[in-house]
Amino acid sequence: MKNPFETEERRAFRETVARFVEAEIKPFADQWDEDGEIPWELHEKVGALGAFGFGIDEAYGGLGFDDCFMRAAYWEEMGRCGAGGVPAAMGGRNISVAPIHDLGNEDLKMRVLPNVIAGRTGSSLAITEPGGGSDVANLKTQARQDGNHWVLNGSKTFITGGMKSDHIVVAARTGGEGLTGVSLFLVDHDSPGFSRTPLDRKMGWWCSDQATLYFDDCRVPATNMLGEQDRGFIAVMNNFNLERIGLVAQCLGMMKLCLAESIAWAQQRETFGKPMIRHQVIRHKIADMSARIDALEALVNQICWAVNESANGDDMPVAEISKAKFHATKALEFCASEAMQIMGGAGYLRGNAVERTYREVKVMAIGGGSEEIMRDLAVRQMGL
Ligand SMILES: Cc1cc2nc3c(=O)[nH]c(=O)nc-3n(C[C@H](O)[C@H](O)[C@H](O)COP(=O)(O)OP(=O)(O)OC[C@H]3O[C@@H](n4cnc5c(N)ncnc54)[C@H](O)[C@@H]3O)c2cc1C
């Protein structure tokens, strides 16, 4: 169906990313996942595509513009690469550059952003703590001022890219209890009192590193505070919107991958004397997957339009983004399950894209705001 939001630039960007995924990621995705990491050159190649530079001024190496449709196209095409850990391994940047850019001081931005945007160095966002990730307003990591430094104590966990990142955006408590006492800091990996260990043996995202970070009297210059003291919670919430759109679009790409793999398998596999694609039950599964893809695609387009409008002064469509997040992960769960079912035993074997996608359903449903928290946020946006 014709997309009313398509433009020449958006089509060209999507095609560039799609070609890149086909040539530079798909053939290697399984091996990288088994190896537990991606080559660093990939970070730089994706940086050259502009994928980390949306909404970042050209002075800091960014694109100098933002476009939600292009952001979504990047994530959707990456979702089709067949290993969610690949974009995740680079994706700490996507969720941490906006607070650095929007809230950091000039010196800090010039020092940090050009290398991060180019993929030469890494950055991460550290909100979740061992004590919990959903209740952000209740986070426990403390920061106290000491002269012209802040001293952080506490720990963060599940931090994507956390083992390799040079810079980490950290939420810590500078004030009293609740959402009004949270501030954001940029912690460099060589700050005194900072250490980290990897989270091993995950269900999926094998080639993406997730870390636990420790702050033991970790000292950062006062100039590394991002934004105003005690105003960090709002910044974290705003930042979540773009992260969630990326996750929704990635789900869409993963669903399209599941559909494509199902059709390819059902066309060549014969049961009961004919190709599986000729059996009505299988055809209905294909139809059900396809209908969910169409619905999610329409929703992504509508949200991207509203997000672009919000840059012109309209409200960010927070309720729609939170509903899209759990709608997308439920639809992905359905498609991954049906695709695996269509492939039968072959789908259960390690090394195929459907098996990897099936293992990655849950991280999409939990990370960046779980299904439960997204439902709660959606209902709160209804004023209830
Ligand atoms: C692979 C991976 C990568 C991640 N990357 C990052 C990262 O880069 N940076 C970062 O900061 N975090 C990251 N996270 C953490 C992620 O954001 C959290 O896992 C998520 O927010 C949920 O927090 P939690 O796991 O502590 O669960 P909890 O907050 O302990 O909640 C446990 C379960 O209970 C449910 N629940 C909680 N409260 C309620 C309630 N009131 N009503 C109903 N149900 C409720 C939740 O939905 C969840 O299912 C990552 C997680 C994973 C798995």
PDBQT file of the ligand as one rigid body, heavy atoms in Angstrom, charges set to zero:
ROOT
HETATM    1  C1  LIG A 401      18.836  -6.852  27.652  1.00  0.00    +0.000 C 
HETATM    2  C2  LIG A 401      18.435  -5.652  28.458  1.00  0.00    +0.000 A 
HETATM    3  C3  LIG A 401      19.012  -4.412  28.174  1.00  0.00    +0.000 A 
HETATM    4  C4  LIG A 401      18.728  -3.301  28.969  1.00  0.00    +0.000 A 
HETATM    5  N1  LIG A 401      19.362  -2.107  28.734  1.00  0.00    +0.000 NA
HETATM    6  C5  LIG A 401      19.221  -1.079  29.623  1.00  0.00    +0.000 A 
HETATM    7  C6  LIG A 401      19.985   0.132  29.492  1.00  0.00    +0.000 A 
HETATM    8  O1  LIG A 401      20.757   0.315  28.550  1.00  0.00    +0.000 OA
HETATM    9  N2  LIG A 401      19.826   1.091  30.442  1.00  0.00    +0.000 N 
HETATM   10  C7  LIG A 401      18.979   0.955  31.499  1.00  0.00    +0.000 A 
HETATM   11  O2  LIG A 401      18.896   1.853  32.329  1.00  0.00    +0.000 OA
HETATM   12  N3  LIG A 401      18.234  -0.183  31.641  1.00  0.00    +0.000 NA
HETATM   13  C8  LIG A 401      18.330  -1.187  30.728  1.00  0.00    +0.000 A 
HETATM   14  N4  LIG A 401      17.589  -2.341  30.854  1.00  0.00    +0.000 N 
HETATM   15  C9  LIG A 401      16.716  -2.486  32.017  1.00  0.00    +0.000 C 
HETATM   16  C10 LIG A 401      15.231  -2.396  31.685  1.00  0.00    +0.000 C 
HETATM   17  O3  LIG A 401      14.886  -1.075  31.359  1.00  0.00    +0.000 OA
HETATM   18  C11 LIG A 401      14.503  -2.943  32.917  1.00  0.00    +0.000 C 
HETATM   19  O4  LIG A 401      14.717  -4.345  32.943  1.00  0.00    +0.000 OA
HETATM   20  C12 LIG A 401      13.029  -2.635  32.895  1.00  0.00    +0.000 C 
HETATM   21  O5  LIG A 401      12.805  -1.267  33.042  1.00  0.00    +0.000 OA
HETATM   22  C13 LIG A 401      12.300  -3.366  34.045  1.00  0.00    +0.000 C 
HETATM   23  O6  LIG A 401      12.968  -3.179  35.251  1.00  0.00    +0.000 OA
HETATM   24  P1  LIG A 401      13.362  -4.457  36.141  1.00  0.00    +0.000 P 
HETATM   25  O7  LIG A 401      13.924  -5.489  35.278  1.00  0.00    +0.000 OA
HETATM   26  O8  LIG A 401      14.156  -3.979  37.290  1.00  0.00    +0.000 OA
HETATM   27  O9  LIG A 401      11.972  -5.017  36.659  1.00  0.00    +0.000 OA
HETATM   28  P2  LIG A 401      11.156  -4.521  37.927  1.00  0.00    +0.000 P 
HETATM   29  O10 LIG A 401      11.018  -3.056  37.907  1.00  0.00    +0.000 OA
HETATM   30  O11 LIG A 401      11.707  -5.166  39.135  1.00  0.00    +0.000 OA
HETATM   31  O12 LIG A 401       9.748  -5.188  37.615  1.00  0.00    +0.000 OA
HETATM   32  C14 LIG A 401       9.623  -6.613  37.505  1.00  0.00    +0.000 C 
HETATM   33  C15 LIG A 401       8.366  -6.959  36.729  1.00  0.00    +0.000 C 
HETATM   34  O13 LIG A 401       7.238  -6.476  37.450  1.00  0.00    +0.000 OA
HETATM   35  C16 LIG A 401       6.473  -5.623  36.639  1.00  0.00    +0.000 C 
HETATM   36  N5  LIG A 401       6.003  -4.511  37.451  1.00  0.00    +0.000 N 
HETATM   37  C17 LIG A 401       6.741  -3.611  38.125  1.00  0.00    +0.000 A 
HETATM   38  N6  LIG A 401       5.964  -2.724  38.741  1.00  0.00    +0.000 NA
HETATM   39  C18 LIG A 401       4.677  -3.080  38.445  1.00  0.00    +0.000 A 
HETATM   40  C19 LIG A 401       3.404  -2.544  38.777  1.00  0.00    +0.000 A 
HETATM   41  N7  LIG A 401       3.279  -1.434  39.515  1.00  0.00    +0.000 N 
HETATM   42  N8  LIG A 401       2.311  -3.161  38.301  1.00  0.00    +0.000 NA
HETATM   43  C20 LIG A 401       2.422  -4.269  37.539  1.00  0.00    +0.000 A 
HETATM   44  N9  LIG A 401       3.605  -4.821  37.198  1.00  0.00    +0.000 NA
HETATM   45  C21 LIG A 401       4.706  -4.233  37.627  1.00  0.00    +0.000 A 
HETATM   46  C22 LIG A 401       7.403  -5.123  35.545  1.00  0.00    +0.000 C 
HETATM   47  O14 LIG A 401       6.685  -4.827  34.389  1.00  0.00    +0.000 OA
HETATM   48  C23 LIG A 401       8.315  -6.309  35.345  1.00  0.00    +0.000 C 
HETATM   49  O15 LIG A 401       7.724  -7.180  34.430  1.00  0.00    +0.000 OA
HETATM   50  C24 LIG A 401      17.805  -3.437  30.032  1.00  0.00    +0.000 A 
HETATM   51  C25 LIG A 401      17.183  -4.664  30.270  1.00  0.00    +0.000 A 
HETATM   52  C26 LIG A 401      17.489  -5.759  29.511  1.00  0.00    +0.000 A 
HETATM   53  C27 LIG A 401      16.832  -7.068  29.824  1.00  0.00    +0.000 C 
ENDROOT
TORSDOF 0
